[in-house]
Amino acid sequence: MSLGRNATRGGHELEKVLGAQLDNWKKDSNNVLVSNKTRVSERSSISFPGEVYLESKVDLNSFCVYCRAKLIISSLGKHKTKSIWEVGAGDGRVAIPLSKAGIEVIASEPHYAGAVTLAKNDVLVFHADLSELKLKIDSVSALGIFDVLEHIEDVSEFLSEIHKILQPGALLYITVPAHQWLFSNHDLALGHFRRHSRKSLIREFRDYGFKPVEVRYFFASLILPAFLLRRVPYLLRKKGLDQKSGGPMEHGEESLTPHPALS
């Protein structure tokens, strides 16, 4: 298979991790790697409003996007990670800055619009979720899941698969939204099932055989604004709906439309 100009750095990594499975993928007219084996209709539903990728452009210079990418690049540099697979790469808010910083990125994204944006920014990308990639056991040296875990209701199969494909001593880089007590309409609109604390994240990953290397919070200065502008209106709205319906609302029961600027 010809990988094209934006895959030359990732060619060796693809051969190592995918092997013969690489023959099941081909580049389409948008330079996105698509499978000739998987039907998109067979893919499990994704708890994320993919239309966001159609309605908005990636602003890599926005405060949150820029600062998060800078922190991730710093962490990769600290641990001497020069190549990484990113699962659920979205529209490239991490993968694109990493690639521009000289880090080899191989991305996968189940929403096609997000995959197209990644390809247009010279990132090698598969239109796929993790299960579709069928990566070899003990083959990946570094993997990133940035703001992905909260979109998966039952993470057991997902984390088991990640543990299986990572090499012994490999590094898994993760970001998640913090503090369940900040859960709000913003989370519901983006398809979040939960937020995490440092303690809950460590416990969850230890259950699947991972050993924490470094776990820390960032964007602490945004906690108060997030609480006042998101959590308080969410609680007031939920209280009003509970009173109106005569009982508590279930998660996701409210009809919410995501704003294109949400990230």
TORTOR-771323 format. One record per residue (C-alpha): residue in one letter; x, y, z. Coordinates in Angstrom, 1 decimal. Example, Ala and Ser with C-alpha at 12.3 -4.5 7.8 and 13.67 -1.06 7.14 Angstrom:
BEGIN
<node res="a" x="12.3" y="-4.5" z="7.8"/>
<node res="s" x="13.7" y="-1.1" z="7.1"/>
//
This chain:
BEGIN
<node res="m" x="0.0" y="0.0" z="0.0"/>
<node res="s" x="1.3" y="3.5" z="-0.9"/>
<node res="l" x="1.2" y="5.7" z="2.2"/>
<node res="g" x="1.8" y="9.0" z="0.5"/>
<node res="r" x="3.9" y="12.0" z="1.5"/>
<node res="n" x="2.3" y="12.6" z="4.9"/>
<node res="a" x="2.9" y="9.1" z="6.1"/>
<node res="t" x="6.6" y="8.7" z="5.4"/>
<node res="r" x="7.6" y="9.1" z="9.0"/>
<node res="g" x="5.0" y="6.6" z="10.2"/>
<node res="g" x="5.6" y="3.9" z="7.6"/>
<node res="h" x="8.0" y="1.8" z="9.8"/>
<node res="e" x="5.7" y="2.2" z="12.8"/>
<node res="l" x="2.7" y="1.0" z="10.8"/>
<node res="e" x="4.5" y="-2.1" z="9.5"/>
<node res="k" x="5.6" y="-2.9" z="13.1"/>
<node res="v" x="2.2" y="-2.5" z="14.7"/>
<node res="l" x="-0.2" y="-3.5" z="12.0"/>
<node res="g" x="1.8" y="-6.0" z="9.9"/>
<node res="a" x="-0.3" y="-7.7" z="7.3"/>
<node res="q" x="-3.4" y="-5.9" z="8.6"/>
<node res="l" x="-2.1" y="-2.8" z="6.8"/>
<node res="d" x="-3.3" y="-4.3" z="3.5"/>
<node res="n" x="-6.9" y="-3.9" z="4.7"/>
<node res="w" x="-6.5" y="-0.1" z="4.6"/>
<node res="k" x="-6.4" y="2.3" z="1.7"/>
<node res="k" x="-6.3" y="6.1" z="1.4"/>
<node res="d" x="-9.4" y="7.7" z="0.0"/>
<node res="s" x="-9.6" y="11.0" z="-1.9"/>
<node res="n" x="-9.2" y="13.0" z="1.3"/>
<node res="n" x="-6.0" y="11.2" z="2.3"/>
<node res="v" x="-7.8" y="9.4" z="5.1"/>
<node res="l" x="-7.0" y="5.7" z="5.7"/>
<node res="v" x="-10.3" y="3.7" z="5.4"/>
<node res="s" x="-10.9" y="0.0" z="5.9"/>
<node res="n" x="-12.1" y="-2.3" z="3.2"/>
<node res="k" x="-13.2" y="-4.7" z="5.9"/>
<node res="t" x="-15.3" y="-2.7" z="8.3"/>
<node res="r" x="-18.7" y="-1.2" z="7.6"/>
<node res="v" x="-19.3" y="2.1" z="9.4"/>
<node res="s" x="-22.8" y="1.0" z="10.1"/>
<node res="e" x="-21.4" y="-1.8" z="12.2"/>
<node res="r" x="-19.4" y="0.6" z="14.4"/>
<node res="s" x="-20.7" y="1.0" z="17.9"/>
<node res="s" x="-22.4" y="4.3" z="18.6"/>
<node res="i" x="-20.1" y="7.1" z="19.8"/>
<node res="s" x="-21.2" y="9.4" z="22.6"/>
<node res="f" x="-20.0" y="12.6" z="21.0"/>
<node res="p" x="-21.8" y="15.1" z="18.7"/>
<node res="g" x="-19.7" y="14.6" z="15.5"/>
<node res="e" x="-21.5" y="17.5" z="13.8"/>
<node res="v" x="-19.3" y="19.8" z="15.8"/>
<node res="y" x="-16.5" y="19.0" z="13.4"/>
<node res="l" x="-18.6" y="20.1" z="10.5"/>
<node res="e" x="-19.7" y="23.4" z="12.1"/>
<node res="s" x="-16.4" y="24.7" z="13.5"/>
<node res="k" x="-12.8" y="25.1" z="12.5"/>
<node res="v" x="-9.9" y="24.1" z="14.7"/>
<node res="d" x="-8.6" y="27.1" z="16.5"/>
<node res="l" x="-5.2" y="25.9" z="17.7"/>
<node res="n" x="-4.5" y="29.3" z="19.2"/>
<node res="s" x="-7.4" y="29.3" z="21.6"/>
<node res="f" x="-6.3" y="29.4" z="25.3"/>
<node res="c" x="-7.4" y="25.9" z="26.3"/>
<node res="v" x="-6.3" y="24.2" z="23.1"/>
<node res="y" x="-2.9" y="25.9" z="23.0"/>
<node res="c" x="-2.1" y="25.4" z="26.7"/>
<node res="r" x="-3.2" y="21.8" z="26.8"/>
<node res="a" x="-1.2" y="20.9" z="23.7"/>
<node res="k" x="1.9" y="22.7" z="25.2"/>
<node res="l" x="1.5" y="20.7" z="28.4"/>
<node res="i" x="1.2" y="17.4" z="26.5"/>
<node res="i" x="4.2" y="18.2" z="24.3"/>
<node res="s" x="6.2" y="19.0" z="27.5"/>
<node res="s" x="5.2" y="15.7" z="29.1"/>
<node res="l" x="6.1" y="13.7" z="26.0"/>
<node res="g" x="9.5" y="15.5" z="25.9"/>
<node res="k" x="10.1" y="14.8" z="29.6"/>
<node res="h" x="9.6" y="11.0" z="28.9"/>
<node res="k" x="11.5" y="11.1" z="25.6"/>
<node res="t" x="8.5" y="10.0" z="23.6"/>
<node res="k" x="9.1" y="10.8" z="19.9"/>
<node res="s" x="6.3" y="8.7" z="18.4"/>
<node res="i" x="2.7" y="8.2" z="19.6"/>
<node res="w" x="-0.5" y="6.7" z="18.5"/>
<node res="e" x="-3.5" y="8.8" z="19.4"/>
<node res="v" x="-6.9" y="7.1" z="19.6"/>
<node res="g" x="-10.0" y="9.3" z="19.3"/>
<node res="a" x="-8.0" y="12.2" z="17.9"/>
<node res="g" x="-11.1" y="14.3" z="17.1"/>
<node res="d" x="-10.3" y="17.2" z="14.7"/>
<node res="g" x="-6.6" y="17.4" z="15.7"/>
<node res="r" x="-6.5" y="19.7" z="18.7"/>
<node res="v" x="-3.7" y="17.6" z="20.1"/>
<node res="a" x="-2.4" y="15.6" z="17.1"/>
<node res="i" x="-1.8" y="18.7" z="14.9"/>
<node res="p" x="0.3" y="20.6" z="17.5"/>
<node res="l" x="2.2" y="17.5" z="18.3"/>
<node res="s" x="3.0" y="16.9" z="14.7"/>
<node res="k" x="4.1" y="20.5" z="14.2"/>
<node res="a" x="6.4" y="20.0" z="17.2"/>
<node res="g" x="8.2" y="17.2" z="15.4"/>
<node res="i" x="6.5" y="14.3" z="17.1"/>
<node res="e" x="5.5" y="11.4" z="14.9"/>
<node res="v" x="1.7" y="11.0" z="15.3"/>
<node res="i" x="-0.5" y="8.2" z="14.0"/>
<node res="a" x="-4.1" y="9.0" z="14.7"/>
<node res="s" x="-7.4" y="7.2" z="14.6"/>
<node res="e" x="-10.8" y="9.0" z="14.6"/>
<node res="p" x="-14.2" y="7.3" z="14.2"/>
<node res="h" x="-15.9" y="10.6" z="13.0"/>
<node res="y" x="-15.0" y="11.1" z="9.4"/>
<node res="a" x="-15.2" y="14.9" z="9.4"/>
<node res="g" x="-12.6" y="14.9" z="12.2"/>
<node res="a" x="-10.4" y="12.5" z="10.3"/>
<node res="v" x="-10.5" y="14.7" z="7.2"/>
<node res="t" x="-9.3" y="17.7" z="9.2"/>
<node res="l" x="-6.4" y="15.7" z="10.6"/>
<node res="a" x="-5.4" y="14.5" z="7.1"/>
<node res="k" x="-5.6" y="18.1" z="5.7"/>
<node res="n" x="-3.1" y="19.1" z="8.4"/>
<node res="d" x="-0.6" y="16.4" z="7.3"/>
<node res="v" x="-1.4" y="13.9" z="10.1"/>
<node res="l" x="-1.6" y="10.2" z="9.2"/>
<node res="v" x="-5.1" y="9.2" z="10.3"/>
<node res="f" x="-7.3" y="6.1" z="10.2"/>
<node res="h" x="-11.0" y="6.5" z="10.0"/>
<node res="a" x="-11.6" y="3.9" z="12.8"/>
<node res="d" x="-12.1" y="3.3" z="16.5"/>
<node res="l" x="-9.5" y="1.3" z="18.5"/>
<node res="s" x="-11.2" y="-2.1" z="18.0"/>
<node res="e" x="-11.2" y="-1.7" z="14.2"/>
<node res="l" x="-7.4" y="-1.1" z="14.1"/>
<node res="k" x="-6.6" y="-4.6" z="15.3"/>
<node res="l" x="-3.2" y="-3.6" z="16.5"/>
<node res="k" x="-0.7" y="-6.4" z="17.4"/>
<node res="i" x="-0.3" y="-7.5" z="21.0"/>
<node res="d" x="2.7" y="-5.8" z="22.8"/>
<node res="s" x="3.4" y="-3.6" z="19.8"/>
<node res="v" x="2.7" y="0.0" z="20.7"/>
<node res="s" x="5.4" y="2.0" z="22.7"/>
<node res="a" x="3.3" y="5.1" z="23.4"/>
<node res="l" x="-0.4" y="5.8" z="23.1"/>
<node res="g" x="-2.5" y="8.9" z="23.8"/>
<node res="i" x="-6.2" y="9.2" z="24.7"/>
<node res="f" x="-6.9" y="12.9" z="25.2"/>
<node res="d" x="-10.4" y="13.7" z="26.5"/>
<node res="v" x="-11.7" y="10.3" z="25.2"/>
<node res="l" x="-12.4" y="8.2" z="28.3"/>
<node res="e" x="-15.4" y="10.3" z="29.5"/>
<node res="h" x="-17.2" y="9.5" z="26.3"/>
<node res="i" x="-17.2" y="5.7" z="26.9"/>
<node res="e" x="-19.9" y="4.5" z="29.3"/>
<node res="d" x="-18.2" y="1.1" z="30.0"/>
<node res="v" x="-14.5" y="1.4" z="29.7"/>
<node res="s" x="-13.6" y="-2.2" z="30.6"/>
<node res="e" x="-13.2" y="-3.5" z="27.0"/>
<node res="f" x="-11.5" y="-0.3" z="25.9"/>
<node res="l" x="-8.9" y="-0.3" z="28.6"/>
<node res="s" x="-8.3" y="-4.0" z="28.4"/>
<node res="e" x="-7.5" y="-3.6" z="24.7"/>
<node res="i" x="-5.1" y="-0.8" z="25.3"/>
<node res="h" x="-3.3" y="-2.8" z="28.0"/>
<node res="k" x="-3.0" y="-5.7" z="25.5"/>
<node res="i" x="-1.5" y="-3.7" z="22.7"/>
<node res="l" x="1.0" y="-1.7" z="24.7"/>
<node res="q" x="4.5" y="-3.0" z="25.0"/>
<node res="p" x="5.8" y="-3.8" z="28.5"/>
<node res="g" x="7.0" y="-0.5" z="29.9"/>
<node res="a" x="5.1" y="1.5" z="27.3"/>
<node res="l" x="3.6" y="4.8" z="28.2"/>
<node res="l" x="-0.1" y="5.8" z="28.1"/>
<node res="y" x="-0.8" y="9.5" z="28.0"/>
<node res="i" x="-4.3" y="10.6" z="29.2"/>
<node res="t" x="-6.3" y="13.8" z="29.7"/>
<node res="v" x="-9.8" y="13.8" z="31.2"/>
<node res="p" x="-12.2" y="16.5" z="32.5"/>
<node res="a" x="-11.8" y="16.8" z="36.2"/>
<node res="h" x="-14.1" y="16.8" z="39.2"/>
<node res="q" x="-17.6" y="15.1" z="39.0"/>
<node res="w" x="-19.0" y="18.0" z="41.1"/>
<node res="l" x="-18.4" y="20.2" z="38.0"/>
<node res="f" x="-20.6" y="18.0" z="35.8"/>
<node res="s" x="-22.9" y="20.2" z="33.8"/>
<node res="n" x="-24.9" y="20.7" z="30.6"/>
<node res="h" x="-21.6" y="21.3" z="28.9"/>
<node res="d" x="-20.7" y="17.7" z="29.7"/>
<node res="l" x="-24.1" y="16.4" z="28.5"/>
<node res="a" x="-23.9" y="18.3" z="25.3"/>
<node res="l" x="-20.5" y="16.7" z="24.5"/>
<node res="g" x="-21.6" y="13.2" z="25.4"/>
<node res="h" x="-19.7" y="12.9" z="28.6"/>
<node res="f" x="-20.7" y="10.1" z="31.1"/>
<node res="r" x="-18.5" y="11.3" z="33.9"/>
<node res="r" x="-15.6" y="13.5" z="35.1"/>
<node res="h" x="-12.7" y="12.2" z="37.1"/>
<node res="s" x="-10.7" y="13.0" z="40.2"/>
<node res="r" x="-7.0" y="12.1" z="40.5"/>
<node res="k" x="-8.0" y="9.3" z="42.9"/>
<node res="s" x="-10.7" y="7.8" z="40.7"/>
<node res="l" x="-8.4" y="7.9" z="37.6"/>
<node res="i" x="-5.6" y="6.1" z="39.4"/>
<node res="r" x="-7.9" y="3.5" z="40.8"/>
<node res="e" x="-9.6" y="2.8" z="37.5"/>
<node res="f" x="-6.3" y="2.3" z="35.6"/>
<node res="r" x="-4.7" y="0.2" z="38.4"/>
<node res="d" x="-7.7" y="-2.1" z="38.0"/>
<node res="y" x="-6.5" y="-2.8" z="34.5"/>
<node res="g" x="-2.9" y="-3.3" z="35.3"/>
<node res="f" x="-1.5" y="0.2" z="34.7"/>
<node res="k" x="1.0" y="1.8" z="37.0"/>
<node res="p" x="0.7" y="5.6" z="37.4"/>
<node res="v" x="3.8" y="7.5" z="36.6"/>
<node res="e" x="2.5" y="11.1" z="36.9"/>
<node res="v" x="-1.0" y="12.4" z="37.6"/>
<node res="r" x="-1.8" y="16.0" z="38.1"/>
<node res="y" x="-4.4" y="18.7" z="37.6"/>
<node res="f" x="-4.1" y="21.7" z="35.2"/>
<node res="f" x="-6.3" y="24.7" z="34.4"/>
<node res="a" x="-7.0" y="25.1" z="38.1"/>
<node res="s" x="-7.8" y="28.8" z="37.5"/>
<node res="l" x="-10.8" y="27.8" z="35.5"/>
<node res="i" x="-12.5" y="25.8" z="38.3"/>
<node res="l" x="-14.4" y="28.7" z="39.8"/>
<node res="p" x="-15.7" y="30.1" z="36.4"/>
<node res="a" x="-16.7" y="26.6" z="35.4"/>
<node res="f" x="-18.6" y="26.1" z="38.6"/>
<node res="l" x="-20.4" y="29.5" z="38.4"/>
<node res="l" x="-21.1" y="29.5" z="34.6"/>
<node res="r" x="-21.8" y="25.8" z="34.1"/>
<node res="r" x="-22.4" y="23.8" z="37.3"/>
<node res="v" x="-24.7" y="26.3" z="39.0"/>
<node res="p" x="-27.1" y="26.8" z="36.0"/>
<node res="y" x="-27.1" y="23.0" z="35.5"/>
<node res="l" x="-28.1" y="22.4" z="39.1"/>
<node res="l" x="-30.8" y="25.1" z="38.9"/>
<node res="r" x="-32.2" y="23.7" z="35.7"/>
<node res="k" x="-32.1" y="20.1" z="37.0"/>
<node res="k" x="-33.9" y="21.1" z="40.1"/>
<node res="g" x="-36.6" y="22.9" z="38.1"/>
<node res="l" x="-37.0" y="19.9" z="35.8"/>
<node res="d" x="-37.2" y="17.5" z="38.8"/>
<node res="q" x="-39.9" y="19.6" z="40.3"/>
<node res="k" x="-41.8" y="19.8" z="37.1"/>
<node res="s" x="-41.6" y="16.1" z="36.4"/>
<node res="g" x="-42.1" y="15.0" z="39.9"/>
<node res="g" x="-38.9" y="13.0" z="40.0"/>
<node res="p" x="-35.2" y="13.1" z="39.2"/>
<node res="m" x="-34.0" y="13.4" z="35.6"/>
<node res="e" x="-31.9" y="10.6" z="34.2"/>
<node res="h" x="-28.5" y="11.3" z="32.7"/>
<node res="g" x="-28.9" y="12.5" z="29.1"/>
<node res="e" x="-32.6" y="12.9" z="29.4"/>
<node res="e" x="-32.4" y="16.6" z="28.6"/>
<node res="s" x="-32.3" y="17.6" z="24.9"/>
<node res="l" x="-29.2" y="19.7" z="24.4"/>
<node res="t" x="-27.5" y="21.1" z="21.3"/>
<node res="p" x="-23.7" y="21.4" z="21.4"/>
<node res="h" x="-22.2" y="24.8" z="20.5"/>
<node res="p" x="-19.6" y="24.6" z="17.7"/>
<node res="a" x="-17.1" y="26.4" z="19.9"/>
<node res="l" x="-17.2" y="23.7" z="22.6"/>
<node res="s" x="-14.0" y="21.7" z="23.1"/>
//
